[in-house]
Amino acid sequence: MLISRISLVIYVQKDDNYDKGKMPSSVEIVDVPPPNTDNDSVSKTELYAGVTELSEDELHRLFQFRNLVYLGTLSKDGSPHITPVWAEMVDDLILINTFEESAKIRHITKDKRIALSIVEQNNPFNMVSIKGKVVEQTSEGADEHLKKLAKRYLGIGKYYYRKPNHKRVILKIKPEKIMGLSIHPAFYFLAYSPWMR
């Protein structure tokens, strides 16, 4: 499983001629590695240019809170279908709870490939995109799993929108490629900095 992070470069605009009615951008995503001013500051892992290592702990942390996951599957005609879902990560698998007749189930029956994205609700610049495959779907323990997710996302152990005839299913997803992007909220001030006036 490849886990990587896109490098970020932060710039402060020093141009007196910029349009004062528009907010300048303080963040630019680039495809070059950050400068190595300290030999120990950059991961020594052999990865391609512009990518640094993303830790397993950072990845798991995104799945521990109330962050929605946006799941992409492929429809019958090959077009993408995106759904916001609740999810958790157990070991190296991502678990999503859905009902048996959902579009997601129909789609993965024909094509197991998925893509998903998770964004931290308190810091939208902390996000991960994942490509992978559904390796298993099971109804065993699905009702208890839904209650567990409802407790996390709603604060109560019951999902009131569940229809009585909806049989629950857990989708188990194995990530194959993970791309992360992260910037600390402290850098937000750059967009509103007095030096920009």
Order of alpha helices (4+ residues) and beta strands (2+ residues): beta-beta-beta-beta-alpha-beta-beta-beta-beta-alpha-beta-beta-alpha-beta
